[in-house]
Amino acid sequence: MRDSPAPIRVLQLVPTHSLGGAMFLAMVLAERLDSTRYQVMLAVGQHSGPEGSLLEEARQQGIEVAVLPSLCRGPQPWKDIRAVLELRGLLHRFRPHIIHTHGSKTKQLLPWATRMAPVPVKIAHIHGWEWDPAGTALTRRLFAAVSRMSAASYDRLLIDSEALRREGLQRGVGRAEQYEVIWPPVDLEAFNPTDRDHVRQTVRRQLGLPLDAFVVISVMRLAPQKAPLDLIKTAEIVLSKRQDARFVVVGSGSLEQKVRHQVEAQGRGKHVLLLGMRRDVPRLLKAADLFALASLWESLGIVYLEASAVGLPCVGTNVGGVAEAIEDGVTGILVPASQPEAMAEAILRIANDSPLAERLARAAQQKAKSFGSQRFVEQVDNLYGRLLAQNGIEAACS
């Protein structure tokens, strides 16, 4: 009788174990891929920023984690060279069949490490393009050129949205057949509308929010990408027209002090609550009436779908793949980026029309159901199987 193949070794490579989407996705795969068929290791860089860390949580879940001390966000040439050497050593020790990178930094470094430690299947998971935060056209062209060079080393470019795929192809990154779009997952067990009315009252009392207030919530890194200062300007416009409105902002980041200063300068400390980092986001969402985010760019905006799953209508900016998370006029309202007046108008439209708010919320909750973690894991599993077969590697049967 023929023995079953040994489990396929998969290395998930994440630039930092800070709280964020890339680390969350890698943990979902490490936890949910069939352990009889896959042996999954997470390789992560150092914690950076104020977001908090998921390292201990990953280890508590029984996930095998290797920390690469020199791997970090942003270009740091000497550290990057050391990170390549550290990664090459890990590849020699673990000998993965598949390496699945997350983010731009790891996508760029891996090809250098695999020159001396080849890996049969290489997947770059793209959660946003390198040129998104670039300040000038020249810098954007430079980042696009770097992305084109690194993309050539990968079997697949796994991408969060159709919009990002189109943008990559327009800039000449990769070939059409390299791309595979798989929407990221929502944890539908954590983000659900169960017991919402009770939680709403409890959380509002804890935060000092009036039970009859119209509460707008936003969950984000307080960083330039998310344009938190635009949201605060939006809040001022809304509050000038609806005194019963309140805004709750969850998150921290490089712009936190500027945001606090702007709220204080407007004298809105009692109307705009800045909660900092919180780990009880599902509870906080249940206390709100609407979710809003003023991002300048997004790959998809999974936080919109988390809010939708709880039963909130959403107002967002029509950038990147957000239109795949929010159906304009169906599950929420899309507005142009950098236009606080337009966002305020959309929020007021929903706040002043209860039937509209209820209709959007029902549709949003229904849409979020198609973004569950099981769907995501099954699609990635299918992708792994196809790429292994193309390389003549037999995976264990489920």
N, C-alpha and C positions, 0 to 999 in steps of 0.2 A: 504494500500500500504506500502510495506516494505521500511524503510529508508535506504539510502546509508550508507555504513560504513564510520566512521570518517577517515580523512587522517592518513596515516601511519607516525609515527614520526621516523625520521632518524637522528642520530647524527654522523656527520663526525668529526673524531678526528685526528688532525694534530699537530705534536710536536712543530711547530713554524709557525708564520705568515710571515716569511721571504719569499722573492721572490724565488720561486722554483717549481719543478714539482708537489710535493704532494699538496701544497696549491692550485695550479692551477687546479688540477683534482677535489679537493673537491669543489672549486668554480664552476666549470663546472656542477657538479652534483646538487649543491644547486640552481643554476640558471636555469637549463634546465629540471630537473625532473618535471613532471606534478604537479603543485601546488594544483590542486584539489584532487590529490591522495596522495601527500606526503607533510609533514611539515618537512623541513630540517633545522637543526641547525649546525653551525660549532663551534667546541670547539678547541681552538688553544692555544699553549704555547707562551712563550715570544719570541720577535724578537731577533735574534742573528746573528752575522756576518755582513759583509759589503754589503750584497746582496740587501738591501732595503726591504720594507714591503708591503704586499698586504692587510693589515687590513682595511685601510680606503677605498680602492677600493671595497673590499667585502661589506662593510657597505653601500657605495654609490649605489651598485647594489641591495640594499634591502635585503641582506642576513643577517639572524639572527646569530650573532657571540657572543660566550662566551669566555672570556680569562681566562685561568687557570694560575694564576701567578707563580706557582712553576713548571709547565711543561716546560722542556728544553731539548735540545739535549745532548747526552752523559750521562754517568753514574755519578750522583750526589746523593748519598744515601739519605741524609736528605731532599733534595728537592724532590726526587722521592717519599718518604713517604708522604710528604705534597701534592704532585700532585695526588697520589692515593686517599687521603681523599677529595681533591677538586673535583676530578672526580666522586667519589661516591656520593657526595652531589648533583652534577649536574644530575646524573642519577636518583636520588630520585625526583628531581624537574621536570625534563623534561619527564621522564618515556618513553624512546625510545623503539620502537618495534625492531629497527635495529640499531646496532652500527657498523660503518665502519671505522676502523683505517687505518692510512697511516703511513708507516715507521716502523722501528724496535722498536724504543723506546715505542711508544704507544701500539704496539703489545705485548710487555712484561709487561706493567703496567696494561692494562685493566683487565686481569684475576683476579688480586688482588682486583680491585674496584668492580667487579661484584660478588664477593663472598657474599657481603652484599647488593647488588643491582642488582639482576639478570636481564638479557636482553634476550628476546627470540631468536634473531638472531644476531650472532656475525661474522663479516667478517674482516679478516686481509688483507689489500692491501699491497702487498710486491713490493717495487720499487728497491730492491737490498737486498742482504743477509748481515747479521751482520758481517760475517767473511771476507767480501771482503777487508776491509782496514787493517786487522790483519797482524802484522809483522812476527809472528812466527807460526809454525805448532801447537804448544801447544795452543796458543791464538785462532787459528781457530777452534780447537777441542772444546775449552771451549765455544766459541760463538755458535757453532753448537749444543752443548748440551743444552744451554739456549733456542735456537730457537726450538728445539724439544719439550721442556717442554711447552713453551708458545703456540705452534701450536695446541696442544691437546685440547685447550679451545675453538677453533673456528669451526664454521660450514663450512666455506669456507676460503681457502687461495687464494685470488684473486691476480694474478701475471701478470707482464707486458710482459713476453715472454716465449716461449717454452723452451728456453735455461735455464732460471732461474728455471722453473719447474723441468727440468731434474736434475739440480744441487741440488735442494732441496731434491728431492727423493734419489739421490745418497748419500746424507749425513743423510738420515733417518728422514728428517723433514716432518711430516705429513704423511697422507695416499694418495694414488693416487686419490681416489675419493673425497678428500677434495679440490683438486686443480681446479681452473678455470682460463684459460688464456684469458685475454681481453687486446688487445693492447691499450695503451693510445692514446688520441686524438690529432689531429692537428687542430688549429683554421684556417680553410681554408678561412674564410672571411678576416682574417688579413694577412695571408701568401698566397699571390696569385701573379701571374705575371703581373697583370694589370698595364699598363703604365710604364713598367719596363725601357724602353729605356730613357724616360724623367727623371724618378727618378734617374737612373744610372748617368746621366750627372750632375744633380743637386747635388746629394750627393758627387760625386767625386770632384766637384768644392768646395763644403763646406769643405771637408777634405783635400784639396790640393793634390788630387791624379790625375796623368795624365789620360786623357780620354782614351788613348790607352794602358794603363798598364794592365798587367794580374794580377788581384787582387784575392788573397786568403783570405777568411774570416774565423774566428773561434769565436764562441760564447760559453762561458763557465764560470764556477767558476774557479778562479785561485787557485786551490786547488790540493793536491797530486793526487786525483782520475783522474783528467783531464790531468795530466802530461804536464803542459804548457811549462816547460823548454825543453821538447822533441820537442814541436812545434817550439820553437825559434831556436833550433839546426837544425830542418828541414828547417826553413826559411833561415838560413845562407847557407846551401847547395844549395838550389834553387837559391838564389840571386847570388851565385858565378857562376852560369851557365846561368841565365837569368836576365840581369840588368834591364829589363823592368818590373820585377815582384814586387809586393807590398803585404805585409801582414797586415791585420787589425784584431786586437784581441779585442773582446768586453767582458767585465766582470771584476770582482774584486774578491778578496779573500786573503787567508792567504799567498799565494806565490807572491802577486803582487809586492812587493819590490824586490824580487829576480829576477822576470821576467824583471822588468825595469832595474835592474843593468846589467843583461846579455845582454839586447839589447844595452845599452850604452857601455858596454865593447866591443861589436862587432862593434861599430860605425855605427849602423844601425837605428838610430833614425828616419831618413827620409824615410826609407824603411819598417819599422815595426811600425805601429801605434797602440798604446795602448790607447783605448778609455774609459776604465773604464766601470761602469754600465751605460747602456742606455735603454730607454724604446721605442726606435724607431727601434727595431731590424728588422722588415720587410723591412723598407726603406734601412737599411744598407745592408741587404742581396741582395737587388735588384741592388746594386752598384758593386757587386762582380761577379767573373767568376767561382769560385769554393769554396766549403766549405771543411774544414779539421779539424779534431779533433784527438788528440793523446791519448785518455783515456786508463787507465790501467784496468778499469772495467766499465761496463754499463749494466743496466737492458735491455734497448732497444736502447736508444739514440734518443728521440723524436726530438731533435734539428736537426738531420740529415733529418728527414722528413719535418720539417719546411723549411729547405733550399731547399729540393727537390720540395716542393710545389711552391716555388718561381721560380724554374727552374734552379737550380744549380746541377751539378754533385758533388758527394761527395767522399772524401777519408777519410777512418776511420780505426781504429784498430779492428782486428777480435777478440773481447772479448765479453763475455756475450751474449746478444741478438742482438748485432749490425748487425749480418748477416741477421736478420729479417727486419731490417730497410734499409740496403744497400745490394742489390743483386750484388755480385761481378762480374764485367764485364758487368753488365746490367744497373744498376743505378749509379754505382760508382766503386771504387776499394778498396778492403780490404787489409791491410798489418798487419804483426805481431806487437804487442805492443812493446814499448821500442826500436824501430829500426828507428831512424830518417832518416837514409839513404834510407830505403825502402819506407818511406812515401814521401821523396823528389823525389825519382824515379817515384812514381805513379803520383805525382803532375806534374812533368815535362812531363811525358807521355801524360797527358791530355792537358797541356798547349801547347805542340808542335804538337798536332793533332786535328785541329778544327772539322773535321767530327766526330771523336770519342767523343769530348766534347759535340757536339750537340746531338749525339745519346744518350749518357748517360743522358743528361739533359731532353730530351723528355720522356725517360722511367722513370726517377725519378719523374717527375711531374705527370705522369700517376699513378704511384704507390702511391704517397701521397694522391690521391683522395679517396683511400679506408680507410683512417685514420681519417675521419671527426668526429666532435664532436657528431653529431646525432647518428652515428653508435655506438659510445662508450656508450652514455646515454641509448640507446635502449637495449644494451646487459646487462648493469648493472640493468636496470629496470626489464628485464626478470629474472635475477638472484635473485633479491629481491623477485619477485613474487613467484618463485619456493620455496625459503627458507621459506617465510611466510606460504605458503600452507603446507609445511612439518610440520610446528608448529601449524597448525590449525587456522591461523589468516587470516581473509578475508580482502583483500585489495579492495579499491574502484576501480570500472571499469573505463577504459579510455574512 
